[in-house]
Structures are given as C-alpha cells and as structure tokens.
Amino acid sequence: MKKINVGVIGAGSWGSALAISLAKKGHRVNLWVRQEDLFNKIKKSRENIKYLPGVLFPENIKLYNHIDDTVKDMDLILVSVSSQAVRNVLELCKDNIKEEAVIVNVAKGLEKGTLLRISQVVKEILPKNKYCVLSGPSHAEEVSRHMPTTLVAASHSKECAEFVQDVFITPKLRVYTNPDVVGVELGGALKNVIALGAGISDGLGYGDNAKAALMTRGIREISRLGQVMGASISTFSGLTGIGDLIVTCTSMHSRNRRCGIKLGQGMEVNEAVESIGMVVEGITTTNVAYDLSKKYNVDMPITREIYRILNEKRDAKEAVVKLMMRSKTHEIEEVVNDIVWKER
C-alpha cells in the first residue's frame, strides 16, 4: 500500500513500539512525547530508555512535545495513552484532527464514571471520524524487536478495518480483521482484571492448577458480560479474548500480573502500583467491570473478589476460599438442549 502520515499520541512502551514498526515499514510517523524530560532524552539518544531500552528509533519518526503539531494533517491517529487519559488528550487536539483521519485506539480499558468503552468516548469527541480498535496478545517489548505477533483490527466499517490491517501488517506483525468492536474492546480491557487475579494467585504461592482454573473461569465471566453488552461470543475464543488473556496472565512483561503478584505477597495497592512504575489498567478496569456487572445483573465472582481485595482490604486467601466454596453449579451454566445427562 502507499505510505501514509501517522500521528502517534503517547510515547509509552506500546506507542513507541508501534511507531517504530510503522516507521520501519516506510510510513511517515509523528510521535507525541508528553513529558518534556523524556522528549529531550529520546531526541538526544533516539532511544526510549524509560520504556524500551536498547531499541533505536528510525530517522523517519519525528518527535513532538506539542500534541497539535503531532496530529495536524495526519491520515491516521494512533491513540496510545491510558484509557483514563483518552478523553482529555483528544479534547486537547480535536480541532487539529481532520475529519478524514482514521482513529486507531490501542488503549485497553474502560472509562471510570461513565462506564464507556473507548470507542464510545472517541465517538463523543470525534463523531465524524472512522474508528478502529487494534488489540490482541502483544507485548511491546517483543513487537519492538520484531518477534512474531498477531493483532486484530476491529471496526464497524469493513473498509476501515482492512485499511488499518494494510497499514500495520508486516512479515512479523500479522493483523486480522473483526467487525465486533464491543467484544474486542471488552476482551482487551477485562483480561487485565483476570491478570491481576493470576498475579495474586502467583503471589500467594499457588500453582498451575489454580491459574488454569482462574483463566478458564475468567474468560467465562468476561463472555457473560460481553454477550449482555452486545458482543459476539466467538470473539472471546479468539486472539482478543483467550489469546490476550493467556499472554497477560502468564508473562512477566505483564504489568497487571506483576502488580497482582505484589498484592498476593501482601503489598498495599498504592504501593504495588507505584512499584510497577507504569499505569496498571486492571486496577481501574476492575472497578468499572464491577459496576457493569451490577448494572447488567451479570454474575462475575472473580471480578467481585478482586474488587474487594482492591477496595475493601479483603484478604487474598479469604477471597480464594470464597471462590472455591461458592454454591455448587454446573460448569456450563446454560445447559443447551442437545447436552443432557445420559446414564451408561
């Protein structure tokens, strides 16, 4: 495809990694670095030492400390800030984003207070722009070093999803398309809640049995909420559902899992988050997911217990007992007609 102009909002690990990938493909990339000290360091060394040490920025990445300069006249705007910052940064620069620009979001979270998905936040601010969410099992550390990775571009517009697919795909970065924006956004956000739980389990010293159960039942309750909110159940068995859940629950690259480990070891929430040194999306997402479960009357026991650990000082071991001693139930809660008990 022809080379385009891309404005990347956010120079964290993921924004930097995707900017590098896009630039190496030949696209012209502007990268907004909010922190002035980090901007000066990257400009001098061509390396984001804070988030991606050892990975050099190509020369066709232009660095900006002013967001308006970053997005002006761009064909595609890549939003790579924390989910709680999306509204503010887009409000700052919306007058400089042309209506034809495609908005691609890679933040994995839900907005607190409003309980909105990021696509809904973007729609309120930039109602005329086409939107795509880019998600999947992907660590920035691996993408920046060109390790094979798969992503999903989800949009209500097939044309938009396929455009984003063409922009980002490389021999080491395979991109699929999906029309299920709701499912892709919920899968990317809610897996962080389960990853906190997986980390807590690890921090308590529990083994693979516990983590396997947590992940399997976790995707089940994510799917329950997703279906009620209009998502396709099949999305949660794909890359942005179980795929993203696996990578986030099992890797030490995952800041949510690392934070959970510290919580399981007895560290206070604020102390654990501070020790990670980056945004832990799962903390806020747990609170939003808990509110959504009440709004839609969906049973989410893992989310509920993690919420209590974070907000009510519930002892982590006590939370595990609560989960294990819940009322007995069938594994597949909604028994379908063609599955019945048969005496043999």
N, C-alpha and C positions, 0 to 999 in steps of 0.2 A: 504494500500500500504506500501512498505518498506520505512523506514526512509532515508532521503537524507540530503546532505550537502547544506546549503543555505547561500549565501553571500548577505547581505543587504547593499546596498550603500545609506547611508543617514539616519540620526537618528532624523529626524523631527517627527511630530506627527504621520503621516501615516506610515513611515518606522518603527518607534518604535512599533506602534500598530500591524502591520503585523508580525514583528519579534516576538512579544510576542505570537501572535496566533499560529505561526508556531512552536515555541519552546514548547508551551503547548501541541501541537499535537505530540511532540516527535522528531521533526526534529532537526538536529544539526545546529545552527544558528550563523554565524559571523555577527557582526553589526559594520559598519564603522561610527565613530563619528568624523567628520572633525574638529570641534572646540575643541582645547585641554582642555580649561577650562570646557566645557560641558562633555567631555570624563572623566575627573577626578571626576566630580561631580557624574556622573552616576556610575562610577566604585566604588565609595565610598558608595553611598546610594542604588544602584540597582534600581534607580528611575529616570525617565526623568522629573525632576521638572519643567523645562522650558516649555515643550510641553505637557506632560501627567502626571500632578501631581496626586499622590495618587495611581498610578499603578506600581506595582513592576515587575522587570524583572526576569524571571525564571533563574535558575543557568545554564541551557544549552544554554544561549546566551553569546557568547564570544565577548567582546568589543575590538575594534582595533582603533588606531589613524592613522594607515598607511593603505592605501587602497589596496596595493598589497597583504598584509597579509590577508585581508578580502576576496578577491576573489580567491586566489590560490587554485586549486584543488576542487572548488565547482561544484556541479551538476546543480545548478540554481542560477542565479544572479538576485536579485530584485533591480531594479533601482528606487530609491525613492528620487530624488532630483528635484529641479525646472527644468522646461522644458529648460530654457536657460543654465543650467549647465550640461545637459546630455552629450553633445559632449565633453566638457572638462574633465569630470570625467572618461568617457570611454577611452578617449585618454591616460589618466594617467595610466590606469591599463590594457589595452587591451592585452598586452603581457603576462599577468598572468592569463587570462581567457582561459580555454581550449575550443577547438572547439566544444566539445560535450555538453557544458553547455547551458542550455536554458536561454535566456534573457527575463525577465518579467519586463515590464515598467508600473509604476503606475502614472507617471507624466501626468498632464492634461494640455497640452498647445501645442503651435506651435512655431517653431524656427524663431525668427525675422531675417530679412535679407534674408535668404534662402526661407522662407515660407514653410519649410518642416514639415511634421508630424514626430513624434518621431520615428516611425518605419523606416522611410527613413533615419533619422540621424544614427540610430543604424546600418542599412544596410551598410552605408558608412564606418563605423568603424569596424564592426564585420560581414563581409559579409557571413561567413560560419556558423554562429550560428543561431539556430532556435529562432524565436521571438514570443512573446505573449504580448498583452496589457491586463491589468487587470483593469477594470473600473466599474462604477455603482454608485448608490446612497449610499454613505458610509461616515460617519463621523468617524474619527479616535477615537474620544472621546468615541463613542458608541461601536466600534469594540473592543477596548482595555478592555472594561468592559463586553464583551460577550453579547451584546444586538443583537437580530436577525438582520441580514444584508444579502443582496443579491448582488452578483457581477457577472460580465461577463468576461470570458476569451476568447479573440478573437485572432485567428491566421490563417494564410493561410494554416497551417498544422492541420488537424483534430487530428492527433496523439499528436501534441504539445499542442493543446488546452485542450484535455482530460487529458494529463499528468498534466498540471497546475491545472485543475479542481480537480484532485485527491490530489495534494499537498496541496491545500489551503482549501478544503471543510471541514467543521466541523458541529456539530449539530446546531451551532448558526451562521455559515457563509456558506450560500448556494451559489454555483458557477454554472452558466450556461455557455455554450459554444456558439460561434458565429464565422462564417468564415469572417464576414465583418469588417476587420481591419480598413478600411478607415472610415466607419460610426461610429464605436465605438470611434476611436480617435477624430474625429471631434465633435461628441456629447459631449465627456468629456471636450474638450477644449472650444468649443463655448458657452456652457451653462454658463461659467464664465462671458462672456460678458453680457448675459441677466441678470445674478445675480447682476452685477453692476447696471444695469438699474432698477432692482427690489428694490435694496437698495436706489438708488436715489429717486425713487418714494416714498418709505417709509420716507426718509429724508425730502421730500417736504411736508409730511403730507397727501399724497393721500391714498385712501382706497383700499379695496379688489377688487373693480371693476377694477381699474387701473392695479393692479398687475396681475389679471387674464387675462386681455387683453394683457398685456406685455408678459406674459409667453406663451400664446397661439400663438400670432403672432411671438414671438421669435422662437419657435420651427419650425414654418413655414419657416422662413427665413434661419434657420440652415439647414433644409431639402432641400431647394432650392440649396444652395451652395453644400451640400453633394451629391445630385444627379449629379450635373455637374462634381464633382470630382470623381465620380465612386462609391459612396456609395449606399447601398440598402435603399429605402425609409422606409421599415418596421423597420429598426434598430432604427429610430428616434422616433418610437412609443413605444419602449421598455425601459428596465432598464437604458441603457446608453444614451438614448435620453430624453424622457419626464420624466422618473424616476429621473435621475440625476438632471435635470432642476428643478423639484419640490423641491427636498431636498435642493438644493443650493440657490434657490430664497426665501425660507420660513424660514430657520433656522438661529439662531444667532450663530451657530457653523461655519457658512459660512463666511470666511474672505472676500470674494468678496462682499457679501451682506453688511457686516458691513462697508466695505470701501465705498460702494455706499451710505449708509445712511449718512456718514460723508460728502460726496460730495454734497448730496442733502441738507444738512444743511449749506452749504456754505464754507466748508473747502477746501483749496487748495489741489491739487492732491498729491504732495510730502508729505505734512503734514498728509493727510489722510492715505497714505501708511505707513508712519513712525509710526503712532499711532496704527496700527494693529500689528506691531512687527513681522510679518511673511510675506513671499512672497505672493503678491496678483497677481495670474496668469492672472486674467482678464484684467489687465492694458495692458500688452504686447500683449495678445491674441487679444484684441480689435484692436490694430494697425495692427497686421498680418491679421486678418479677413477683415479689411477694404481694405487692399492691395489685398487680394484674391478676394474680391467682384469686384474690378476693373479689376483684371487680367482675371476673368472668366465672366465678364459683368453680374453679378447677383445683383439684387436689394435687398439690406439689409438695410432698413431705420432705424431700431432700432440701429444696429451696427454703422451706419453712424452718427447718432445723439450723441451716446455715445462717438464715436471718436472725435467729435467736442467739446464735453464737456471736454474731457481729454486733447486735443491738441490745441484747438482754443479758449479756455475760453468761449465757448458757455454757456449762462445762462441756467440752467436746466429747468426752467419754460418755456423759449422760445423754448427749444428742444421739450417739450411736445406739445406745440402749433403747431410746425412744423409737428409732427407726426399726430396730430389729424386733421389737415387741409390739409393733402395731397389730391391729386386728388381722387375723388370718384372711387371705384372699387368694383368688385365682391369679396366675401370672398374667394371662390375657384378660383384662378386666371385662371387656365387652366380648363375651363368648358368641361367636358368629354361628349361623345356623348349621353350617356344614362341619363344625367341630363339636362332637359330643362324646361323652364318656361311653366306652364300649367294654363290656365285660368280656374277657377272653378265657 
